Amino acid sequence: MSKAIVRPERCQGCRYCIKACPKGAISIVSELNKKGLQPVVIDQEKCIACGACYIVCPDYVFEIAE
């Protein structure tokens, strides 16, 4: 089964992925990344690995893996 993987160190906090996710599986975390920004996290229980987050992300935060 495929799943989306997040690289929080790349996240700029634009939140495009949150708006694009059809299942509401993506949210912002309270901890800051190395850039001092709040990265996103994926709820793997809700994620269907559709790739919407991967498509809209300008910072290459997401990977869809088998």
GUDREN-969596 format. One record per residue: residue in three letters; chain; x, y, z of N, C-alpha, C in turn. Coordinates in pm, 1 decimal. Each point is the difference from the previous one (the first is absolute). Layout:
code  unit  n.u  n.v  n.w  ca.u  ca.v  ca.w  c.u  c.v  c.w
ALA  A  X  Y  Z  X  Y  Z  X  Y  Z
...
//
This chain:
code  unit  n.u  n.v  n.w  ca.u  ca.v  ca.w  c.u  c.v  c.w
MET  A  84.4  -118.6  0.0  -84.4  118.6  0.0  88.8  124.7  0.0
SER  A  -30.8  95.2  -83.7  75.9  124.7  -8.1  -29.7  90.1  118.7
LYS  A  95.4  87.6  29.7  -21.7  98.6  103.7  81.5  124.2  -31.9
ALA  A  -42.9  112.3  54.5  71.3  125.6  -18.2  100.4  16.9  113.0
ILE  A  118.4  44.4  -36.3  106.7  24.7  96.7  29.8  149.2  -0.3
VAL  A  17.6  57.9  118.4  26.9  143.2  14.8  146.6  22.4  36.4
ARG  A  58.6  100.6  -60.4  133.7  45.7  38.6  -18.5  136.6  66.2
PRO  A  -21.2  3.7  131.9  -33.5  124.6  69.4  105.5  108.8  -10.5
GLU  A  125.4  -37.7  -19.4  106.4  99.9  -10.2  -11.8  84.7  -127.1
ARG  A  -74.0  -47.8  -98.1  -19.7  74.8  -124.7  -123.3  90.2  3.2
CYS  A  -87.5  -22.1  95.0  -129.6  68.3  3.5  14.0  148.9  30.8
GLN  A  -64.3  82.7  -83.7  -2.0  145.4  18.2  -130.7  47.1  64.8
GLY  A  -91.4  -93.2  26.8  -125.1  34.3  66.2  -101.4  71.7  -87.6
CYS  A  5.2  -20.9  -131.2  -93.1  69.5  -91.0  -143.6  -51.1  13.4
ARG  A  -16.6  -123.2  43.4  -129.3  -63.2  25.1  -80.4  -32.1  -125.3
TYR  A  61.8  5.2  -115.9  -69.5  -39.9  -122.7  -45.8  -145.0  9.7
CYS  A  83.0  -83.5  59.4  -31.0  -142.3  11.6  -123.3  -25.1  87.1
ILE  A  -15.4  80.0  104.1  -115.8  -16.0  89.0  -128.6  24.5  -78.1
LYS  A  -0.3  104.3  -82.1  -117.3  32.4  -81.5  -24.1  -104.6  -108.3
ALA  A  107.0  -60.8  -51.8  -11.3  -95.7  -110.4  -40.4  -140.1  44.3
CYS  A  24.4  -34.7  124.7  -24.9  -137.0  46.2  -150.2  -30.8  7.0
PRO  A  -47.7  -96.6  -79.2  -143.0  -30.6  -0.7  -49.4  -71.1  126.3
LYS  A  90.0  -53.5  77.9  -37.1  -75.0  120.4  27.3  75.7  129.4
GLY  A  55.3  120.3  -8.6  31.1  75.7  120.8  106.5  -66.8  84.7
ALA  A  94.2  -67.1  -65.6  101.8  -77.9  70.9  122.8  81.7  39.0
ILE  A  7.8  125.4  -44.4  119.5  80.3  24.1  -32.0  114.6  93.8
SER  A  88.5  21.5  96.7  -17.3  110.1  95.3  136.6  58.3  35.9
ILE  A  -3.3  114.4  65.2  121.4  68.5  44.3  35.4  -50.0  140.2
VAL  A  129.2  -19.8  26.2  44.9  -38.8  133.7  46.3  123.6  77.1
SER  A  5.4  -9.0  128.4  38.4  115.0  81.9  150.9  19.4  9.6
GLU  A  77.9  -108.1  -19.4  145.5  11.6  6.0  52.1  69.9  -125.4
LEU  A  107.6  73.1  16.2  60.5  69.7  -112.7  106.6  -87.4  -66.0
ASN  A  14.0  14.8  -132.8  107.7  -71.1  -68.2  128.1  82.8  10.9
LYS  A  106.6  -43.5  -66.3  129.5  68.6  10.7  -3.5  142.0  -54.6
LYS  A  -98.6  29.0  -84.6  -15.3  133.8  -56.5  -84.5  91.4  88.4
GLY  A  -49.8  -53.3  111.7  -83.8  76.9  90.8  -144.4  9.0  -44.8
LEU  A  -42.3  -92.4  -86.1  -136.5  -2.2  -53.0  -74.2  -122.4  51.5
GLN  A  -131.5  7.5  -0.8  -81.4  -113.1  42.8  -26.3  -91.1  -120.0
PRO  A  57.8  -119.7  -0.3  -20.8  -91.6  -112.4  -131.9  -76.1  11.1
VAL  A  -29.8  -73.9  -103.9  -121.8  -80.5  -1.9  30.4  -143.4  42.0
VAL  A  -106.0  -69.8  35.7  7.3  -141.6  34.3  -119.6  -68.2  -66.2
ILE  A  16.7  -128.1  -33.1  -107.1  -76.8  -63.1  -54.3  -102.8  97.4
ASP  A  -132.5  -6.6  10.1  -66.7  -105.3  75.0  -9.5  -119.5  -94.8
GLN  A  84.9  -99.0  19.6  7.8  -114.6  -90.7  -128.2  -82.8  -1.9
GLU  A  -80.3  10.5  104.2  -127.9  -72.2  3.3  -98.6  59.4  -100.4
LYS  A  8.1  130.3  -23.7  -90.0  67.4  -93.5  55.9  6.0  -141.9
CYS  A  132.0  -3.2  -13.2  66.1  18.1  -129.4  -31.4  -114.2  -95.9
ILE  A  -35.9  36.3  -124.5  -26.1  -100.0  -103.8  108.6  2.1  -108.2
ALA  A  107.2  74.7  23.8  114.2  9.4  -92.1  -42.9  40.4  -140.4
CYS  A  -89.6  97.2  -7.9  -51.0  44.8  -129.8  99.6  87.9  -74.9
GLY  A  94.9  60.9  72.4  101.8  82.9  -61.9  -36.3  146.6  -13.9
ALA  A  -115.4  41.2  48.7  -39.7  140.6  -10.6  100.9  90.2  71.2
CYS  A  48.7  -40.5  113.4  98.8  78.4  74.7  130.0  11.5  -78.6
TYR  A  40.5  -109.8  -59.2  122.5  -4.6  -81.2  -9.3  96.3  -118.4
ILE  A  -114.2  3.7  -63.3  -20.4  83.1  -118.7  4.6  149.1  32.8
VAL  A  -63.3  42.1  109.8  -9.7  144.0  29.6  118.6  55.6  77.1
CYS  A  82.0  -83.8  58.6  108.6  48.4  86.0  115.1  60.0  -81.1
PRO  A  30.1  128.6  21.9  109.9  63.2  -72.2  138.0  -31.5  58.0
ASP  A  3.9  -64.0  117.1  126.4  -22.6  69.9  43.1  -146.5  5.8
TYR  A  -65.1  -85.7  -73.9  36.0  -142.4  -7.3  4.2  -66.2  138.5
VAL  A  -102.7  28.9  78.7  -10.3  -53.3  135.6  -47.5  -146.1  -0.9
PHE  A  -78.8  -38.7  -99.9  -67.0  -129.9  0.3  61.6  -98.8  -98.2
GLU  A  -12.0  -127.1  37.3  37.6  -111.1  -86.3  -108.7  -103.4  15.6
ILE  A  -41.7  -59.1  -110.6  -97.9  -108.7  5.4  78.6  -128.6  -18.3
ALA  A  -3.7  -85.4  101.9  80.8  -121.6  0.3  -88.9  -123.8  3.5
GLU  A  50.7  -105.2  -56.2  -70.9  -130.0  -0.3  13.5  -64.6  135.2
//
